């Protein structure tokens, strides 16, 4: 059995002297690993395409027993430029990819995850650097798209409009926001105070693609808003997704 797909390479590892193990993100199949036998020497089958974050058109054969995938041929579609010349841009994308791999993408959610990462690469290739908290916004976007959505406009308990409330709190346990009235009746659980600019930022990240994430439109303007945004996203992902950033990698908890 064989399949062809236009994919994004996330990782290339040497397997044996001339063989490579390639990890890529497919919009149809999610995260896939495949062997490129002779890939480190082949100039005909994989000419210039087996590099990190290249967009490639792959032909893949699934072995008869289904134990592994073997790359038959690769054709380069697009390769990033600015990313390879700027460690800040590269670090941003690597952080996003680490989260994506740790999160795990099912076949059902593959198309959305692939689109978000491709748009992230497009943003990184622009002249201006993305906002400093872009990786954090990417984590939130992936979580939202994969079924962990947050309603940043209404109270989790009563449905009140949060933008009409003087005080808003985020419940880590419930994964939602509480209006000032409902907060008074809550005596258990952990709550973070939240400002309206943080609610705006979360709603925009959830609704719009990374192509529209500029500092003016999405990132909270004040340092307090940025801290609130970071704290909420990290706590939400840790409690509900089960991932924590530790020692330069994401770990399951």
C-alpha positions, 0 to 999 in steps of 0.5 A: 500500500502506498500514499502520497501527501504534501507534508512538513518535515519536523525532524530528521534523524540518522538511523544507520550509516546511510539511512534516515528516520524522518518525522513529518506532519501530514494534513491527512494523517497527522504525525508520521514517521518513515524511513528514508533508506539510503536517504543521506546519499540519494540525490535522485529520490530525495534531492535537497528535500530532507531538511528541517521544516521543508515542505515536501511532496512525499511518496510513502510505502506502507510495508505489507505487515504494517510495521513501518513506513518507507519513503519512496521519493520526495520532491521539494515544494518550499524551503524556509529562508529567514528561519535558517538565518535567524536563531530567534525565528528558528527557536520560536518554530522549534518550541511550537513543534515540540509542543505539537509533537508532545500534544500528539495529533490524531488523524481527525485533527491533522488538517487544523494542526498542519494549517496552524504550523504552515501559517506559523512558518509563513509568519516567521518568514516575514520581515518583522519578528513575531510577538515574543509570546507567539509560541504561547499563543500557538499552544493555546491555538492547538489546544483550542482547535483539538477540542479544548476550547474556552469561552472567553466571552461568557461566564462558565456558570451563569452565561453572563457577558464577561465584558460587562463584569468588573471582576473576572476570574479563571477557574483552572479546574473548570477551564472557564471564566467566572463573572464577579457574581459567581465568583462570590459563591465559589469557595474551592478551586484555584482562580486567577484574576483576569482583565478584559484585554486578556479575554480579548487576546484569548478570544482572538487567538481562538478565532483567528489564524496565526497570520493575524497574530500581530502584537497590536491585535492579539498580544495583551498591551500591558505587562500585567495582561501578558503575565495573566495570558501566560499564566492562564494558558500554561495552567489550562494546558497543564491541568486539562491537556496534561503537558508542562514545560520542563528543562527545555521540553514538554513532559506528560504529568 
